[in-house]
Amino acid sequence: MTRTRIIVAATAALLAAGLSACDDDGASRASGTVVNDAAPETTQAQTGSEQSGPTETESGEAESSDSDSDETPSTETESPEEQPASTLCKVADLAVTVQYVDSAAGTVHQALQFTNTGHRTCEIQGFPGVSYVGGDDGHQIGKPADRSGDKGPAITLNPGAQAWAPIAAPRPENYDEATCQPQEARGFRIYPPQEYDSVFVPLTVTACSNAEAPNKFLTVQTLQEGTPS
């Protein structure tokens, strides 16, 4: 009996010690693990179809950019909260096309065209995210497009209205093969500014895949209202 009382007393003492580990306000100091949801991967799809969240370097941005500065990774995407979410143009609102403009001094100039095909008025501003993609899995080829210009004004797109951004791509033959590392691309992956979904625009083109080269193999400028003149 004496031994039983000693064990009970020891147990009570341990319980009391455990209770004393509480904070002064009575909350216990329990440890926990915070698990962040992983960002969904983006996969290639047909033009106009929505994609999952951005890859590490591609999502559309509306930050200002100096024409002499290298593009920062698109994971630094400007928060959509800068404009009310209800006013931003989303992938579901837009038809996206790429049109040839001209070729000069070894550079091909194209127009990235956004048309509001939805039933609501929305706003678009800044720089779209643009990158070459290839293969059946739609993997990114090389670096995403460098940005040139400033953020520019917000553009209101009523249903049927358009905005466009100039794209410039020096020809791969302008560079030696080791610098360019040419690959056949299947088209562009396009992110509207401040958007986390993308569209795939098919285009047969040879792209420079060397992501480590300092050269600007693809450049996109600020969105402008209307269409190329």
ZAGUGU-477245 format. One record per residue (C-alpha): residue number from 1; residue in three letters; x, y, z. Coordinates in nm, 3 decimals. Example, Ala and Ser with C-alpha at 12.3 -4.5 7.8 and 13.67 -1.06 7.14 Angstrom:
<recs>
rec i = 1&aa = ALA&X = 1.230&Y = -0.450&Z = 0.780;
rec i = 2&aa = SER&X = 1.367&Y = -0.106&Z = 0.714;
</recs>
This chain:
<recs>
rec i = 1&aa = MET&X = 0.000&Y = 0.000&Z = 0.000;
rec i = 2&aa = THR&X = 0.282&Y = 0.239&Z = 0.086;
rec i = 3&aa = ARG&X = 0.443&Y = 0.177&Z = -0.254;
rec i = 4&aa = THR&X = 0.113&Y = 0.243&Z = -0.430;
rec i = 5&aa = ARG&X = 0.074&Y = 0.579&Z = -0.251;
rec i = 6&aa = ILE&X = 0.428&Y = 0.677&Z = -0.352;
rec i = 7&aa = ILE&X = 0.357&Y = 0.603&Z = -0.721;
rec i = 8&aa = VAL&X = 0.031&Y = 0.802&Z = -0.710;
rec i = 9&aa = ALA&X = 0.206&Y = 1.094&Z = -0.544;
rec i = 10&aa = ALA&X = 0.484&Y = 1.088&Z = -0.803;
rec i = 11&aa = THR&X = 0.231&Y = 1.085&Z = -1.085;
rec i = 12&aa = ALA&X = 0.047&Y = 1.382&Z = -0.938;
rec i = 13&aa = ALA&X = 0.375&Y = 1.571&Z = -0.909;
rec i = 14&aa = LEU&X = 0.455&Y = 1.508&Z = -1.274;
rec i = 15&aa = LEU&X = 0.110&Y = 1.630&Z = -1.376;
rec i = 16&aa = ALA&X = 0.156&Y = 1.945&Z = -1.173;
rec i = 17&aa = ALA&X = 0.492&Y = 2.006&Z = -1.339;
rec i = 18&aa = GLY&X = 0.334&Y = 1.967&Z = -1.680;
rec i = 19&aa = LEU&X = 0.065&Y = 2.221&Z = -1.597;
rec i = 20&aa = SER&X = 0.327&Y = 2.470&Z = -1.482;
rec i = 21&aa = ALA&X = 0.473&Y = 2.469&Z = -1.836;
rec i = 22&aa = CYS&X = 0.176&Y = 2.676&Z = -1.953;
rec i = 23&aa = ASP&X = 0.223&Y = 3.042&Z = -2.038;
rec i = 24&aa = ASP&X = 0.116&Y = 3.305&Z = -1.789;
rec i = 25&aa = ASP&X = -0.205&Y = 3.359&Z = -1.986;
rec i = 26&aa = GLY&X = -0.293&Y = 2.990&Z = -1.963;
rec i = 27&aa = ALA&X = -0.210&Y = 2.891&Z = -2.320;
rec i = 28&aa = SER&X = 0.005&Y = 2.582&Z = -2.351;
rec i = 29&aa = ARG&X = 0.328&Y = 2.598&Z = -2.549;
rec i = 30&aa = ALA&X = 0.255&Y = 2.330&Z = -2.804;
rec i = 31&aa = SER&X = 0.481&Y = 2.293&Z = -3.105;
rec i = 32&aa = GLY&X = 0.327&Y = 2.261&Z = -3.453;
rec i = 33&aa = THR&X = 0.419&Y = 2.228&Z = -3.819;
rec i = 34&aa = VAL&X = 0.292&Y = 2.475&Z = -4.081;
rec i = 35&aa = VAL&X = 0.254&Y = 2.311&Z = -4.420;
rec i = 36&aa = ASN&X = 0.241&Y = 2.538&Z = -4.722;
rec i = 37&aa = ASP&X = 0.034&Y = 2.423&Z = -5.016;
rec i = 38&aa = ALA&X = 0.260&Y = 2.360&Z = -5.314;
rec i = 39&aa = ALA&X = 0.191&Y = 2.577&Z = -5.618;
rec i = 40&aa = PRO&X = 0.026&Y = 2.368&Z = -5.894;
rec i = 41&aa = GLU&X = 0.234&Y = 2.306&Z = -6.202;
rec i = 42&aa = THR&X = 0.155&Y = 2.461&Z = -6.536;
rec i = 43&aa = THR&X = 0.103&Y = 2.234&Z = -6.833;
rec i = 44&aa = GLN&X = 0.073&Y = 2.306&Z = -7.199;
rec i = 45&aa = ALA&X = -0.277&Y = 2.347&Z = -7.340;
rec i = 46&aa = GLN&X = -0.451&Y = 2.478&Z = -7.648;
rec i = 47&aa = THR&X = -0.506&Y = 2.848&Z = -7.709;
rec i = 48&aa = GLY&X = -0.753&Y = 3.003&Z = -7.471;
rec i = 49&aa = SER&X = -0.764&Y = 2.716&Z = -7.224;
rec i = 50&aa = GLU&X = -0.689&Y = 2.801&Z = -6.864;
rec i = 51&aa = GLN&X = -0.374&Y = 2.674&Z = -6.695;
rec i = 52&aa = SER&X = -0.282&Y = 2.615&Z = -6.333;
rec i = 53&aa = GLY&X = -0.062&Y = 2.850&Z = -6.132;
rec i = 54&aa = PRO&X = 0.258&Y = 3.001&Z = -6.266;
rec i = 55&aa = THR&X = 0.586&Y = 2.833&Z = -6.329;
rec i = 56&aa = GLU&X = 0.892&Y = 2.974&Z = -6.161;
rec i = 57&aa = THR&X = 0.968&Y = 3.235&Z = -6.424;
rec i = 58&aa = GLU&X = 0.677&Y = 3.307&Z = -6.647;
rec i = 59&aa = SER&X = 0.376&Y = 3.468&Z = -6.489;
rec i = 60&aa = GLY&X = 0.265&Y = 3.806&Z = -6.624;
rec i = 61&aa = GLU&X = 0.397&Y = 4.115&Z = -6.453;
rec i = 62&aa = ALA&X = 0.297&Y = 4.477&Z = -6.438;
rec i = 63&aa = GLU&X = 0.607&Y = 4.614&Z = -6.273;
rec i = 64&aa = SER&X = 0.801&Y = 4.896&Z = -6.434;
rec i = 65&aa = SER&X = 1.119&Y = 4.793&Z = -6.613;
rec i = 66&aa = ASP&X = 1.421&Y = 4.972&Z = -6.752;
rec i = 67&aa = SER&X = 1.497&Y = 4.874&Z = -7.110;
rec i = 68&aa = ASP&X = 1.858&Y = 4.812&Z = -7.006;
rec i = 69&aa = SER&X = 1.775&Y = 4.588&Z = -6.711;
rec i = 70&aa = ASP&X = 1.744&Y = 4.212&Z = -6.719;
rec i = 71&aa = GLU&X = 1.408&Y = 4.061&Z = -6.645;
rec i = 72&aa = THR&X = 1.358&Y = 3.957&Z = -6.287;
rec i = 73&aa = PRO&X = 1.205&Y = 3.613&Z = -6.244;
rec i = 74&aa = SER&X = 0.833&Y = 3.623&Z = -6.284;
rec i = 75&aa = THR&X = 0.781&Y = 3.472&Z = -5.941;
rec i = 76&aa = GLU&X = 0.809&Y = 3.837&Z = -5.836;
rec i = 77&aa = THR&X = 0.473&Y = 3.897&Z = -5.998;
rec i = 78&aa = GLU&X = 0.298&Y = 4.211&Z = -5.889;
rec i = 79&aa = SER&X = 0.008&Y = 4.127&Z = -5.662;
rec i = 80&aa = PRO&X = -0.334&Y = 4.129&Z = -5.831;
rec i = 81&aa = GLU&X = -0.460&Y = 4.318&Z = -5.525;
rec i = 82&aa = GLU&X = -0.314&Y = 4.638&Z = -5.672;
rec i = 83&aa = GLN&X = -0.630&Y = 4.649&Z = -5.881;
rec i = 84&aa = PRO&X = -0.965&Y = 4.509&Z = -5.765;
rec i = 85&aa = ALA&X = -0.974&Y = 4.146&Z = -5.873;
rec i = 86&aa = SER&X = -1.313&Y = 4.198&Z = -6.036;
rec i = 87&aa = THR&X = -1.169&Y = 4.451&Z = -6.284;
rec i = 88&aa = LEU&X = -0.864&Y = 4.255&Z = -6.400;
rec i = 89&aa = CYS&X = -0.878&Y = 4.085&Z = -6.738;
rec i = 90&aa = LYS&X = -0.854&Y = 3.710&Z = -6.683;
rec i = 91&aa = VAL&X = -0.760&Y = 3.435&Z = -6.924;
rec i = 92&aa = ALA&X = -1.128&Y = 3.344&Z = -6.956;
rec i = 93&aa = ASP&X = -1.201&Y = 3.699&Z = -7.082;
rec i = 94&aa = LEU&X = -0.936&Y = 3.705&Z = -7.353;
rec i = 95&aa = ALA&X = -0.847&Y = 3.567&Z = -7.692;
rec i = 96&aa = VAL&X = -0.470&Y = 3.577&Z = -7.744;
rec i = 97&aa = THR&X = -0.294&Y = 3.575&Z = -8.080;
rec i = 98&aa = VAL&X = 0.057&Y = 3.645&Z = -8.210;
rec i = 99&aa = GLN&X = 0.087&Y = 3.828&Z = -8.543;
rec i = 100&aa = TYR&X = 0.393&Y = 3.890&Z = -8.757;
rec i = 101&aa = VAL&X = 0.471&Y = 4.262&Z = -8.803;
rec i = 102&aa = ASP&X = 0.805&Y = 4.284&Z = -8.984;
rec i = 103&aa = SER&X = 1.169&Y = 4.179&Z = -8.982;
rec i = 104&aa = ALA&X = 1.462&Y = 4.419&Z = -8.977;
rec i = 105&aa = ALA&X = 1.830&Y = 4.414&Z = -8.876;
rec i = 106&aa = GLY&X = 1.816&Y = 4.045&Z = -8.797;
rec i = 107&aa = THR&X = 1.521&Y = 4.080&Z = -8.559;
rec i = 108&aa = VAL&X = 1.165&Y = 3.953&Z = -8.607;
rec i = 109&aa = HIS&X = 0.895&Y = 4.185&Z = -8.472;
rec i = 110&aa = GLN&X = 0.557&Y = 4.045&Z = -8.373;
rec i = 111&aa = ALA&X = 0.243&Y = 4.172&Z = -8.203;
rec i = 112&aa = LEU&X = 0.096&Y = 3.991&Z = -7.905;
rec i = 113&aa = GLN&X = -0.275&Y = 4.072&Z = -7.933;
rec i = 114&aa = PHE&X = -0.534&Y = 4.050&Z = -7.653;
rec i = 115&aa = THR&X = -0.904&Y = 4.074&Z = -7.744;
rec i = 116&aa = ASN&X = -1.178&Y = 4.092&Z = -7.482;
rec i = 117&aa = THR&X = -1.413&Y = 3.814&Z = -7.591;
rec i = 118&aa = GLY&X = -1.600&Y = 3.811&Z = -7.259;
rec i = 119&aa = HIS&X = -1.919&Y = 3.981&Z = -7.151;
rec i = 120&aa = ARG&X = -1.772&Y = 4.222&Z = -6.900;
rec i = 121&aa = THR&X = -1.542&Y = 4.524&Z = -6.910;
rec i = 122&aa = CYS&X = -1.198&Y = 4.459&Z = -6.762;
rec i = 123&aa = GLU&X = -0.857&Y = 4.625&Z = -6.728;
rec i = 124&aa = ILE&X = -0.513&Y = 4.517&Z = -6.844;
rec i = 125&aa = GLN&X = -0.181&Y = 4.690&Z = -6.771;
rec i = 126&aa = GLY&X = 0.192&Y = 4.639&Z = -6.793;
rec i = 127&aa = PHE&X = 0.379&Y = 4.342&Z = -6.935;
rec i = 128&aa = PRO&X = 0.250&Y = 4.000&Z = -7.031;
rec i = 129&aa = GLY&X = 0.464&Y = 3.701&Z = -6.941;
rec i = 130&aa = VAL&X = 0.601&Y = 3.540&Z = -7.258;
rec i = 131&aa = SER&X = 0.820&Y = 3.234&Z = -7.308;
rec i = 132&aa = TYR&X = 0.893&Y = 2.976&Z = -7.574;
rec i = 133&aa = VAL&X = 0.772&Y = 2.622&Z = -7.507;
rec i = 134&aa = GLY&X = 0.851&Y = 2.295&Z = -7.678;
rec i = 135&aa = GLY&X = 0.798&Y = 1.921&Z = -7.672;
rec i = 136&aa = ASP&X = 0.485&Y = 1.727&Z = -7.591;
rec i = 137&aa = ASP&X = 0.508&Y = 1.837&Z = -7.229;
rec i = 138&aa = GLY&X = 0.521&Y = 2.210&Z = -7.309;
rec i = 139&aa = HIS&X = 0.849&Y = 2.267&Z = -7.125;
rec i = 140&aa = GLN&X = 0.994&Y = 2.618&Z = -7.126;
rec i = 141&aa = ILE&X = 1.277&Y = 2.685&Z = -7.371;
rec i = 142&aa = GLY&X = 1.535&Y = 2.938&Z = -7.256;
rec i = 143&aa = LYS&X = 1.457&Y = 3.246&Z = -7.052;
rec i = 144&aa = PRO&X = 1.120&Y = 3.424&Z = -7.047;
rec i = 145&aa = ALA&X = 1.103&Y = 3.747&Z = -7.242;
rec i = 146&aa = ASP&X = 1.291&Y = 4.046&Z = -7.102;
rec i = 147&aa = ARG&X = 1.073&Y = 4.352&Z = -7.042;
rec i = 148&aa = SER&X = 1.134&Y = 4.686&Z = -7.208;
rec i = 149&aa = GLY&X = 0.965&Y = 5.011&Z = -7.111;
rec i = 150&aa = ASP&X = 0.767&Y = 5.128&Z = -6.810;
rec i = 151&aa = LYS&X = 0.445&Y = 4.996&Z = -6.662;
rec i = 152&aa = GLY&X = 0.222&Y = 5.219&Z = -6.870;
rec i = 153&aa = PRO&X = -0.139&Y = 5.317&Z = -6.798;
rec i = 154&aa = ALA&X = -0.423&Y = 5.079&Z = -6.725;
rec i = 155&aa = ILE&X = -0.614&Y = 4.994&Z = -7.042;
rec i = 156&aa = THR&X = -0.990&Y = 4.945&Z = -7.020;
rec i = 157&aa = LEU&X = -1.113&Y = 4.671&Z = -7.251;
rec i = 158&aa = ASN&X = -1.483&Y = 4.674&Z = -7.322;
rec i = 159&aa = PRO&X = -1.618&Y = 4.355&Z = -7.482;
rec i = 160&aa = GLY&X = -1.460&Y = 4.337&Z = -7.829;
rec i = 161&aa = ALA&X = -1.183&Y = 4.589&Z = -7.749;
rec i = 162&aa = GLN&X = -0.815&Y = 4.506&Z = -7.801;
rec i = 163&aa = ALA&X = -0.468&Y = 4.575&Z = -7.660;
rec i = 164&aa = TRP&X = -0.132&Y = 4.457&Z = -7.785;
rec i = 165&aa = ALA&X = 0.231&Y = 4.429&Z = -7.683;
rec i = 166&aa = PRO&X = 0.530&Y = 4.436&Z = -7.923;
rec i = 167&aa = ILE&X = 0.758&Y = 4.130&Z = -7.918;
rec i = 168&aa = ALA&X = 1.109&Y = 4.133&Z = -8.063;
rec i = 169&aa = ALA&X = 1.314&Y = 3.817&Z = -8.126;
rec i = 170&aa = PRO&X = 1.663&Y = 3.835&Z = -8.279;
rec i = 171&aa = ARG&X = 1.719&Y = 3.553&Z = -8.526;
rec i = 172&aa = PRO&X = 1.912&Y = 3.257&Z = -8.379;
rec i = 173&aa = GLU&X = 2.159&Y = 3.273&Z = -8.667;
rec i = 174&aa = ASN&X = 2.275&Y = 3.609&Z = -8.528;
rec i = 175&aa = TYR&X = 2.461&Y = 3.412&Z = -8.259;
rec i = 176&aa = ASP&X = 2.709&Y = 3.128&Z = -8.262;
rec i = 177&aa = GLU&X = 2.554&Y = 2.792&Z = -8.183;
rec i = 178&aa = ALA&X = 2.719&Y = 2.763&Z = -7.841;
rec i = 179&aa = THR&X = 2.573&Y = 3.097&Z = -7.732;
rec i = 180&aa = CYS&X = 2.223&Y = 3.039&Z = -7.869;
rec i = 181&aa = GLN&X = 2.181&Y = 2.663&Z = -7.835;
rec i = 182&aa = PRO&X = 1.893&Y = 2.663&Z = -8.087;
rec i = 183&aa = GLN&X = 1.589&Y = 2.442&Z = -8.036;
rec i = 184&aa = GLU&X = 1.263&Y = 2.402&Z = -8.224;
rec i = 185&aa = ALA&X = 0.976&Y = 2.557&Z = -8.029;
rec i = 186&aa = ARG&X = 0.609&Y = 2.473&Z = -8.064;
rec i = 187&aa = GLY&X = 0.486&Y = 2.816&Z = -7.965;
rec i = 188&aa = PHE&X = 0.450&Y = 3.068&Z = -7.683;
rec i = 189&aa = ARG&X = 0.314&Y = 3.037&Z = -7.332;
rec i = 190&aa = ILE&X = 0.144&Y = 3.367&Z = -7.252;
rec i = 191&aa = TYR&X = 0.041&Y = 3.506&Z = -6.914;
rec i = 192&aa = PRO&X = -0.176&Y = 3.820&Z = -6.917;
rec i = 193&aa = PRO&X = -0.043&Y = 4.079&Z = -6.671;
rec i = 194&aa = GLN&X = -0.111&Y = 4.002&Z = -6.303;
rec i = 195&aa = GLU&X = -0.266&Y = 3.670&Z = -6.401;
rec i = 196&aa = TYR&X = -0.177&Y = 3.324&Z = -6.275;
rec i = 197&aa = ASP&X = -0.327&Y = 3.128&Z = -6.564;
rec i = 198&aa = SER&X = -0.181&Y = 3.108&Z = -6.912;
rec i = 199&aa = VAL&X = -0.263&Y = 3.023&Z = -7.271;
rec i = 200&aa = PHE&X = -0.058&Y = 2.843&Z = -7.533;
rec i = 201&aa = VAL&X = -0.027&Y = 3.006&Z = -7.876;
rec i = 202&aa = PRO&X = 0.108&Y = 2.762&Z = -8.137;
rec i = 203&aa = LEU&X = 0.389&Y = 2.890&Z = -8.357;
rec i = 204&aa = THR&X = 0.663&Y = 2.704&Z = -8.542;
rec i = 205&aa = VAL&X = 0.988&Y = 2.883&Z = -8.465;
rec i = 206&aa = THR&X = 1.351&Y = 2.819&Z = -8.373;
rec i = 207&aa = ALA&X = 1.437&Y = 2.960&Z = -8.030;
rec i = 208&aa = CYS&X = 1.760&Y = 3.013&Z = -7.838;
rec i = 209&aa = SER&X = 1.752&Y = 2.786&Z = -7.534;
rec i = 210&aa = ASN&X = 2.061&Y = 2.904&Z = -7.345;
rec i = 211&aa = ALA&X = 1.911&Y = 3.043&Z = -7.025;
rec i = 212&aa = GLU&X = 2.256&Y = 3.130&Z = -6.887;
rec i = 213&aa = ALA&X = 2.357&Y = 3.361&Z = -7.172;
rec i = 214&aa = PRO&X = 2.342&Y = 3.737&Z = -7.102;
rec i = 215&aa = ASN&X = 2.184&Y = 3.799&Z = -7.442;
rec i = 216&aa = LYS&X = 1.823&Y = 3.907&Z = -7.473;
rec i = 217&aa = PHE&X = 1.680&Y = 3.643&Z = -7.706;
rec i = 218&aa = LEU&X = 1.320&Y = 3.760&Z = -7.659;
rec i = 219&aa = THR&X = 1.183&Y = 4.099&Z = -7.551;
rec i = 220&aa = VAL&X = 0.830&Y = 4.217&Z = -7.476;
rec i = 221&aa = GLN&X = 0.723&Y = 4.581&Z = -7.443;
rec i = 222&aa = THR&X = 0.444&Y = 4.749&Z = -7.248;
rec i = 223&aa = LEU&X = 0.085&Y = 4.682&Z = -7.351;
rec i = 224&aa = GLN&X = -0.074&Y = 4.944&Z = -7.572;
rec i = 225&aa = GLU&X = -0.436&Y = 5.014&Z = -7.655;
rec i = 226&aa = GLY&X = -0.577&Y = 4.901&Z = -7.990;
rec i = 227&aa = THR&X = -0.389&Y = 4.716&Z = -8.262;
rec i = 228&aa = PRO&X = -0.058&Y = 4.775&Z = -8.446;
rec i = 229&aa = SER&X = -0.088&Y = 5.057&Z = -8.698;
</recs>
